[in-house]
């Protein structure tokens, strides 16, 4: 195996690193550069004490491996703190093996945060993190996604592209494609006209382009002691929702209770900004601290109307809890099993790492900064 060394990532490494990740993960260098700006130089919770991540160099000082390290403000067992999120582990095939373990070890041995998280791990990476003592948690709730499909023809075509590899099966699968395409506009018209029973008049949804103090107030008014979850103050949400790396595709829908004028909850949904023939809108974050069915109804209906605006073929929703799950079942009939790997490690092994040792609730956050939000 070639000789290598590991060292902290520096800002002047960004251009070379962007090309390495393009080579391994097939995402354009300019996209990686925007991500680096969001993760580190534009991150309100980054400081000089927290490394950007680590790179592996070969004998010629060329970068051949990487793992990122993103700080995010967290409530950890009821107190404000910092979580560190590992992202984009990649090592060239010629130096894989022990080198990959070195990168995970550098991430795992950090002591300047209360919790370490990795939530974009593939099966191989998840196995490595488990060996280092990370615990896996199921996300989303009940491992279910709910799809509101507006164009069955396009969704069936997407299924053919992504799930059918046999040439013979592809030919057979094309047989029903024409009638499905012909029927789709009629079905879409019917589905677009189908609504919940009218949600309460006192809930009103709209798009917002910033997170003001009402978002912080909603979070502060509903904090729970003994809970570990991402902090939802305005500064954190502005970073996660409106950074340049993701602002083009992210839409934040707020729900206002018109009786009081107060924020009642919100959704963040992503729509691909690139021109594609099949667009899927995805729910990326949901926060409804004081549950009412009408709030969910209003947010879902507004999301469906937004999908019409973008001509999205479908919207993928998921539930935060059993109550939201029950509401989605009424409106969204197509569902599928869908599990995201979510691995965590409390650095205080005598305290919050034992979730059964005291009254403690850990709420994994789908909006964590490596959880596909970019």
FENHUKA-V867840 format. One record per backbone hydrogen bond with DSSP energy under -0.5 kcal/mol. NH is the residue of the N-H (numbers start at 1). CO is the residue of the C=O. If there is no record, write none. Layout:
nh: [NH & NH]
co: [CO & CO]
This chain:
nh: [5 & 7 & 9 & 13 & 14 & 17 & 18 & 19 & 20 & 21 & 22 & 23 & 24 & 25 & 26 & 31 & 32 & 33 & 34 & 35 & 36 & 37 & 38 & 39 & 40 & 41 & 42 & 43 & 44 & 46 & 50 & 51 & 52 & 54 & 55 & 56 & 57 & 58 & 61 & 64 & 65 & 66 & 67 & 68 & 69 & 70 & 71 & 72 & 74 & 75 & 76 & 76 & 77 & 78 & 79 & 81 & 83 & 84 & 85 & 86 & 86 & 87 & 90 & 92 & 95 & 96 & 98 & 101 & 102 & 103 & 104 & 105 & 106 & 107 & 108 & 109 & 110 & 114 & 115 & 116 & 117 & 118 & 119 & 126 & 127 & 128 & 129 & 130 & 131 & 132 & 132 & 133 & 134 & 135 & 137 & 139 & 141 & 143 & 144 & 145 & 146 & 147 & 148 & 148 & 149 & 150 & 150 & 151 & 155 & 156 & 157 & 158 & 159 & 160 & 161 & 162 & 163 & 164 & 164 & 165 & 170 & 171 & 172 & 173 & 174 & 175 & 177 & 178 & 180 & 181 & 182 & 183 & 184 & 185 & 187 & 188 & 189 & 190 & 191 & 192 & 193 & 194 & 203 & 204 & 206 & 208 & 212 & 215 & 216 & 217 & 218 & 219 & 220 & 221 & 222 & 222 & 223 & 227 & 228 & 229 & 229 & 231 & 237 & 238 & 239 & 240 & 241 & 242 & 243 & 246 & 247 & 249 & 250 & 251 & 252 & 253 & 253 & 254 & 254 & 255 & 256 & 256 & 257 & 258 & 258 & 260 & 261 & 262 & 264 & 265 & 266 & 267 & 268 & 269 & 270 & 271 & 276 & 281 & 282 & 283 & 284 & 284 & 285 & 287 & 291 & 295 & 296 & 297 & 298 & 299 & 300 & 301 & 302 & 303 & 304 & 305 & 306 & 307 & 308 & 309 & 310 & 311 & 311 & 312 & 313 & 314 & 315 & 316 & 317 & 317 & 319 & 325 & 326 & 327 & 328 & 329 & 330 & 330 & 331 & 332 & 333 & 334 & 335 & 336 & 338 & 340 & 343 & 344 & 345 & 347 & 348 & 349 & 351 & 353 & 354 & 355 & 357 & 360 & 361 & 363 & 363 & 364 & 366 & 368 & 371 & 372]
co: [57 & 55 & 53 & 10 & 11 & 13 & 14 & 15 & 16 & 17 & 18 & 19 & 20 & 21 & 22 & 28 & 28 & 29 & 30 & 31 & 32 & 33 & 34 & 35 & 36 & 36 & 37 & 40 & 42 & 43 & 47 & 49 & 9 & 67 & 7 & 65 & 5 & 62 & 58 & 56 & 56 & 90 & 54 & 87 & 52 & 85 & 69 & 83 & 81 & 229 & 74 & 79 & 75 & 227 & 76 & 74 & 72 & 115 & 70 & 84 & 117 & 68 & 66 & 64 & 92 & 93 & 96 & 97 & 98 & 99 & 100 & 101 & 102 & 103 & 104 & 105 & 107 & 82 & 82 & 345 & 84 & 343 & 86 & 122 & 123 & 124 & 125 & 126 & 127 & 128 & 129 & 130 & 129 & 344 & 342 & 340 & 319 & 140 & 141 & 336 & 317 & 334 & 146 & 315 & 147 & 148 & 313 & 313 & 151 & 152 & 153 & 154 & 155 & 156 & 157 & 158 & 159 & 159 & 160 & 163 & 166 & 167 & 168 & 169 & 170 & 172 & 174 & 174 & 176 & 177 & 178 & 179 & 180 & 181 & 183 & 184 & 185 & 186 & 187 & 188 & 189 & 190 & 200 & 256 & 254 & 252 & 210 & 212 & 212 & 213 & 214 & 215 & 216 & 217 & 218 & 219 & 220 & 224 & 361 & 75 & 227 & 73 & 233 & 234 & 235 & 236 & 237 & 238 & 239 & 243 & 243 & 246 & 246 & 269 & 208 & 251 & 267 & 206 & 252 & 265 & 204 & 254 & 262 & 202 & 256 & 257 & 257 & 257 & 255 & 255 & 287 & 253 & 285 & 251 & 282 & 249 & 274 & 314 & 270 & 316 & 268 & 282 & 268 & 266 & 289 & 292 & 292 & 293 & 294 & 295 & 296 & 297 & 298 & 299 & 300 & 301 & 302 & 303 & 304 & 305 & 306 & 307 & 308 & 307 & 279 & 279 & 148 & 281 & 146 & 315 & 144 & 321 & 322 & 323 & 324 & 325 & 326 & 327 & 327 & 328 & 331 & 147 & 333 & 145 & 143 & 139 & 118 & 135 & 116 & 114 & 114 & 347 & 348 & 348 & 351 & 353 & 354 & 358 & 226 & 228 & 361 & 362 & 364 & 365 & 368 & 370]
